[in-house]
């Protein structure tokens, strides 16, 4: 008797057992640690402890029978074998993420999720996004503001607009905007008697932003001053700018954030000295997501908006 194969039967290869694989949690911990070359940064990204990442990576190394990281005190660096393995693991995790998104596409095709920093969302994207929504009423737009880098293998995010180095392996990365830093303050700061020269800032309140040191600007202005260590420290650049606009001190701010307040007169620029911002603005997504109609629609709207904005910023370069 000959048995006929059911056409709906899965391919025969699918019935074979997969070889034993490392735990997914260990692979994710390794991938994040490899990308940052830091257990601490990987722990922050994954919302776990440094010890948890270290334990997962150590267990993975024991299972594989070889080291993936070279350890030098608190610093770690990938071994040659670890670097090759990291690239392949990341590719595999991205494929899993894309397969999941494809399965869920019936409910997600009409939702566009954009992630960016709170300061950029508040000062630039939110005032403009209405024109995109009017042009594409078929899309439900979700704007997520966070300083945490997006993990496209985990987060349901379609596009990220990020200030950074642009070194995001395995992702589509497009440079959008350069920027510069310069000091600003309220026109009423010190009763309107504003410093006329950089050296006149000696003894004045210099507001501090996390990750935005004053020292490089001091050097560009010919000042051999140490980095300010006292006073308020602002994690969010929008709050830093707001404090300056309210007369609380002088802020070193990016032109892309300050331009509205400069145009309205809420703040004024001090001196004709600026320094390049070490981080650029990038459009980031997965290669597969780039080809979707919703992301193409957003990119088509975004690029002319950014080009026009660059023209505005050129007067403060």
Number of C-alpha atoms within 10 A of each C-alpha: 3 4 5 6 7 7 7 6 8 9 9 7 8 9 8 8 7 8 6 6 8 12 11 10 13 19 19 22 23 29 23 22 26 25 19 15 17 19 25 19 17 24 19 14 17 17 9 13 15 16 12 14 26 20 14 18 25 18 15 21 17 12 11 11 9 13 17 25 22 13 12 8 6 8 12 17 17 20 16 13 12 20 17 12 17 22 15 13 16 21 15 13 18 21 14 14 18 19 12 12 18 15 11 11 13 9 10 16 16 15 16 18 19 20 24 23 19 17 20 19 21 14 18 17 17 11 10 13 16 12 10 16 14 10 11 14 10 12 17 14 18 13 18 14 17 13 14 12 15 21 14 19 20 13 11 16 21 23 24 24 24 23 23 14 12 18 9 12 11 13 17 17 18 13 15 17 17 18 22 20 25 23 25 25 29 27 20 15 19 14 9 9 9 16 15 10 11 17 14 10 13 10 7 11 16 22 24 25 21 11 10 18 13 21 15 17 20 19 13 12 17 12 13 11 14 10 12 13 9 10 11 14 14 17 14 14 25 20 14 24 29 18 19 26 25 15 18 19 21 25 29 27 26 21 26 21 19 26 20 14 18 17 10 9 13 20 27 22 22 20 14 12 18 23 17 15 17 13 15 17 18 20 20 23 23 20 14 13 20 17 10 12 12 21 18 13 14 17 15 12 15 17 13 11 13 14 12 10 15 17 10 14 17 10 8 17 17
